[in-house]
């Protein structure tokens, strides 16, 4: 999971640079939240945690940024902040933890009556009961008193006044120590959050202006073809040693609305963690999915099925997630991750090119 964290850090650095390029109006806020979750069993080594439901509370502090430049790049007015979480893991094996998580939050929808966002972050956590051969031999999830949490969530906001709002969030959170020590099979858990938020100033969302990538009228829907190369690293569950995965990701995309589109295509992977010839290491899948437009950013979620898979895999189905930014007209840069249902496979860097682009209005 150390490679997951490197990718997230690089993406947040990019977002920080984008936000810092121009002076903008920013309004601070603070939120108080209650968290309730369920631990997912992603490995046989943590089956003793089946049925564990952690709970805790959260203090959320950050800034909401407003400028035309930021809106053009992100498609909305994003947020950046820190969450301070306390967790009671509700288990004698796991104990409790307290963490700080830095996050970026682009918005998919922003109105004065409703807002919807994606929130992703990474940070540091203190954990009270790590693995110990004598006193706590049953904890295979973590073996240090510190770890590195990852966070990905979808939030809905309902304003109550010009200075207060309710936030409801569904998130996936992961904790591991990055392979510093073993055992380190990690914690994966889904979380529901209910929060009350207060801003330090009254504000309304400015009228919508459509920037690059989302400025088209409904009749001028964009079609495009992309071809990308990606590289990821994957660790062996037992040894912890990592090998590379390289691949080619090709897809066709059709914009349906100013913020939504459909995709379809294929994914070819060569997995160096497998033994044998190159055919034994290869996988081929086809997929279809959905994407959100956020100005120059694009977030896609695709469901695929393997059509060639010589080696064992948890499932014949897979999910492929991509967050990318279009630079220099046709150059694409981002991160992509693959999972088999709730089990993460890998996350890696992606660079690509937009091969073709046209508007459907051109064909009339």
N, C-alpha and C positions, 0 to 999 in steps of 0.2 A: 504493500500500500504506500510505500514511500514515494513511488512514482506518481500516484494519484495526487499527492500533496504538492509535488513540484509543479505539476500542470496547473493546479488551482492557484498557487502563488504567482505563477507567470501571468495567468489570466487577470488576477486582481491587480497586478502591477500595471498591466495594459489599461485596465479601466481607470485606475488612479491617475495615470498619465493623461488620459482623455479628459477626465474631470478637471485636472489641474491646468489644462491648456488655456483656459479662459476664466477670468473672474466671473463669478456667478452669484446670484442671490441664493443664500442657503438658510434654511430654517431648522433649528435644532428640535429634537423631540426626545421623550423618554417614555418607555413602556414597561408595564408590570404584567407578568404572564404566569399562568399555571401550565405545566406540562404533564402529559400522561402518555406512556408508550408501551410497546411490546417488543421483546427481544426476538429476533429472527434466528433460527438455527441454520447457519450456512455451512457448518462443518460437523462431522461426527465427534470432533474433539470438544465441542461445546454443547453437546446434547443434554448435559446435566443442567443447563440453563433453560430448558424448555418450560414454558409456563411462567416465566419471570416477567413481571409488569413494573418497570421503573416509573417513578414519578418525581416531580420537583418543581422548582419555580425559576423565574428568569427576569432579569433586569436588562432592558434593551435601550441603548442610547446611540444616537447618530444624527445625521443631517440629511435633509431632503434638498436636492440641488435643482435650481431653476436657471436656465439660459437657453437661448435659441440654438447655440452651438451644441450643447449637450443633448438637446432634444433631437437635433438632426442626426447625431451619431448614434444615440441609444434608442430613438423612436419614442421616448417619453422622458419624464423627469426622474432620474434614478435616485436611490439612496445609498449611503455608505455609513456603516456604523459597527458597533460591538455589542455582542450579547454576553451577559454574565450569567451562567447557569449553575444551579445546584441540583445534583441528582442523588436521590436515594434509590439504589438499584433494586431494593426490595428483595435482597438475597444475602444470606450469610457468606456466600462465596465471593460476591463482588463488592460488598460494602457500599461506599458512597464516593461521589466525585464532585469537583467544582471546576468550572472551565471558563475561559474567555474565548470567544470566536469572533474574528473579524469577517464581515460580510459585505458583499455588493448586492444590490437589489434593483434590477431593471424592471419596469412595469409593462405589462401587456395591455392594460386598460387603465385609464385615469380619467375620472369624471368627478364632479363635486358630490355625487351620490354613491359612487361605488368605485373601488380600485382593485386591481388584481395584479400580482407580481410573482416573479421567480426570485428566490433568495438563496444564494450559495455562499459558503464560507469555510474557513479553516482556522484552527487555533491550537490552544494548549490546554490540557486538563491535568489536574491532580487527582490521583486515585488512591483510595485508602487501604485496599486489601489485595496487593499483587500476589502472584504465585510465590509460594515458599514451600520448599520440599518437606519441611517439618510441620509448619503451622497452617498452611493453606495449599495443600497439594492438588486440590480439585479445580483451581482456577487456571484453566488453559487459555483464557481470553487475553490476559495481560500479565506481564511479569516485572513491570517497573511502576514506580509511584507516579510517573508522568506518562502522558500519551498525547497523540495528535488527532483531535476530532475533525471530521469532515461533515459538512452540513449541506443539504439540498432540500428546499421546501417550496411549496406553492401557497401564497397567502391571498386572502380576500379581506378588504377593508370596507367598513361601513361607517362614514362620518356621522357623529352625533351633533357636534357643533363645529365652529370654525377652528377650534383648538383641541378637539378630542375625537377619538374614533375607536371602534372595536376592530381587532384583528383576529382572524381565525386562520390557522396555519396547519397544513399537513406536511410533515417532513420525514426524510430519511437521514439518519445519523450513523456515523461509523467512528469507532475509536480503535487505534492500534498504536504501537510505539515505533512504527517504521522499520521493524526488523532489527532494532538495537539489541534486543535480548529475546530469548525463547523460554517458555512458549509464548506465542504472540498471534493467536488465531483471531483476535479482535472481537469487538462487539458491533453487531448491526441491529439497529432498532428503529421501528417506525414510531412517530410521535405526533400526537394531536395537541395543539397549543391554542389557548384562549387568552387574549391579552386586551388590556385597556391602555390606550396611548394618549399622551398629551404633548402638544407642541408648545414652544415658548412664545410663538407669535400666531396670530390669526392668519390663515391663508386660504385662497381658493386656487384651484387648478386653472392656469391660463387657457384661453381658447386654443383649440387644436390647430397646429400648422404642420403640414405634411412635408417631411424632409426626404433626403435621398433614400430610395428603396421602398418608400411607402406613399409617394406623392401621387400615384396614378389614380385616375378615375376608375370606377368599377368596371367600365367597358374596356379599359386598357390594361388588361391583366397580363402580367409578365410571365413568359416561359423561358426557362434557361436550362442548360446542360452543364454539369460540373464533373470534373475528374480530379480526384485527390489521392495523394500518397500519405500514409500514416505509419508511424512507428510507435510501438508500446513495449513495455517490459512486464513480464509476469513471473512471479516467484513460485517455486515449487512448495506445495502445502506442507511437506514433511521436512525438506532440507532448508527451505528459505532462499535457495539460490535462484537468481533471476536470469532469464534469457529473453531475447528480443522476439517480437512479433511484428512483421511488416505486412503491409497490405495495400490494396488499391480499392478505392470507394468511388463508384460511378453512379450518378443519379440524374433524373430528370425532374424538374419542379414546375408546378403551375400555381401561380398566385390566384387565390379565390377572392379575397378581400384585401383591404389595406394592411391587415396584420396576420392573415392566415393563408396557408397554401398546402397543397398536397405534393407528395414525392413518391417516386418509385425508382428502383435500380437494383444494383448488385454489389456484393462485397466479396473480394478474394483475399484470403489470409494465408500467410506461411508462418506457422507456429514453431519456433526453434526449441520450445520446451519439449516437443515430441521427438521421438527417435525414428530412424528409418530414412527412406529416400524423401525427396522433395514432395512427391505425391502423397506420401504418408503424413507429411507435415502440413499439407494444404487443406483448406476448407473453402467452399464456395456456397454463398447464400444469395437469395433474392429477397426483396423486401418492398414494403409500401408503408407510407407514414404521413406525418403532419408536421408543419413547421410554423413557428411564430416569427413575424418580422418585428424587429426592434431597431429601426433605423438601419445603420450599417451592420448591426448584429443580427444573427439568425440562429434560432434554437429549434432543432428538429428532433422528433421522436419517431423511430421507425421500428416496425415489427417484421422480422424475417424468418425464413425457414431454410434449413440447409438442404441443398440439392447434391452436394458432394461432401462427405464427412467420414473419412476413413478411421479416424481415431475416436475414442470415447469422448462424450460430452454430456453434461447434465440433462440436456434436452435437445430435441430436434428444432426447437424454436429459440429465437434470440431477440433481444432488444438492442438497438444501436442508437445512442444519443450523441448529438453533435452541437457544440456551441462555437460559432465561427464569426469572424469579422472580415468584411470585404474591403481590401485596401488596394490602392493603385488600380482602380477600375475593375480588373478581372482577377486579381490575386486574392486567394482565400487563406486565412490563417486561423487556427482554432484548436480545440481539444475534442476528442471523441472517446466515448466509453461504450463497452459492450457488457451485457449481463444476460444471464439465463434466469428469468423470473426475478427472485430476490437475491440471487447469487451473482455478485460482480465478477466479471472475467478479467477485464483490464481497462485501463484508460491511457491514452497516448496523445502525442502531438500530431497535428494534421496540417498539411500545406497543399493547396490545390489551385486550379485555374478554372475560370468560367469559360467554357468552350463556345457557347452560343447563347444569345439572348434575343428575344423578340417579343413584341406585344401582339396579343390576339387581334387588336384593332387593325394591325398591318395586313391581316389576311382577308379582310372584308373587301 
